[in-house]
Amino acid sequence: MHFCHSSSLRVSWLFLAVVFLAARALPQEGLPAADRQTIDGIATRVLSATGAPSASLAVVRDDKIVYVHAYGDARIEGHVPARPEMRYSIGSVSKQFTATAILMLAEEGKLSLDDPVSRFIPDLTRAGEVTLRQLLSHTSGYQDYWPQDYVPPFMLQPVTAGKILDLWARKPLDFEPGTQWQYSNTNFVIAGLVVEKASGMALLQFLRTRIFAPLKMESVMNIDQDRLDETDPTGYLRYALGPLRGAPKEGKGWLFAAGELAMPAQDLARWDIAMLQQSLLQRASYRQMATEIVLRNGLGTEYGLGIEVRKLSGHRALLHAGEVSGFTAENIVLPDDHAAVVVQVNQDSSEAAGDIARQLANLLVADRDELSAAELQRARSIFENLQAGKIDRTEFTANANNYFGDSVVQDFAASLAPLGRPLDFTQAAHSERGGMTYRRYTLRFPGRMVDIWMRVMPDGKIEQYQVLAKSPV
């Protein structure tokens, strides 16, 4: 299992009402009521579409937690509502904590990222050639011990980190170190043991002392050794499109250093604020963590040290998904925007957490792009006119008017009119190119989504207005 990482299910509007009424919030300030309603709408729609039982989320803006909310059922038996203080397993989002522990020890001179693994665990396959940096960036070649997206029978039994290494890190490498990127939980089991050997402390003791306590992350739990209790959500799974079933719990030891943490969304948001403020590590360490690793052949991996390094709607994003049995999570940090999103769901093999998180992140960066109501209304009015087979040519450049010949306008009307009025019309991207402003809008209709690609000249004339099919949420 990636420790992270549906078909849409038609659910009655009654379900939507139940989900919304079951939502619970913690006190917070700083988010306008309209934004709260938009977030609630996104979360409830995705839960409805995917059938996931519940979601808990936190939103950070300007380095502050501005919204924490929970939706749906933490336990479907008895319809126990989800609450924001409940702990959800975060799966592979845990990896960035292990990576941070390594970086802390590097700052103290107790190790170097370019140390060979053999300095700490000498008897692994080619341990003298694989570096700690390659462990944290998934470029080592050590084989992943859990590629499945379910729990195999042998993983229901307890295991030790040493046994995992015996079975997966003492066999031939899958590739030459540094030549490929391949996600491997085995890398982080090794890294966790390195933390313990270099620090003289158990991994969780190190994390609690050096990270959780300073950040007041007071509810973090190690689910590798303990189970979530009756005050926390139940984890669920589905077989195909069947009903929700209780998910099995992995045996002790299998999540060590790679996916062992559970916490409320608010605690993970506190960690995100520390990332934004760079308050736990030196700036140079954060830079190493958040810099994409490049393979020997020059290809980028879109991964740093325990964290993905990507572009989201033109904005730099540090993110990671997480999945363990019964739970999924998505954590997105937008460092240049001083914003972050945490979403946790109590169902595995579900896209709900990622779908909600990406839409919330797009909402945050759209706000930063200072989209005016007038610009949004302009794009919408043009769409509605084209649905009716009409176009105001004074709004367009000569090039665009040439593009919109009579037959083109007829195609727009014939294909768009049956869609009716969009349920949502939101900006999804913004950038500058060729002296023009580019904006992408996403429109959601019942059972269908489309994108508008719009380019505007400095004088306000529209150079491009295209409508393209989009994969539905």
Helices and strands as residue ranges (DSSP letters): H 13-22, E 24-25, H 33-50, E 54-61, E 64-75, E 80-81, E 88-89, G 91-94, H 95-107, G 117-119, H 132-136, G 153-156, H 161-168, H 185-199, H 203-207, I 208-212, E 221-222, E 236-237, E 245-246, E 261-263, H 265-277, H 283-289, E 308-312, E 315-324, E 327-334, G 335-337, E 339-345, H 352-368, H 373-387, G 393-395, H 398-403, H 406-416, G 417-419, E 424-433, E 436-445, E 448-456, E 462-470
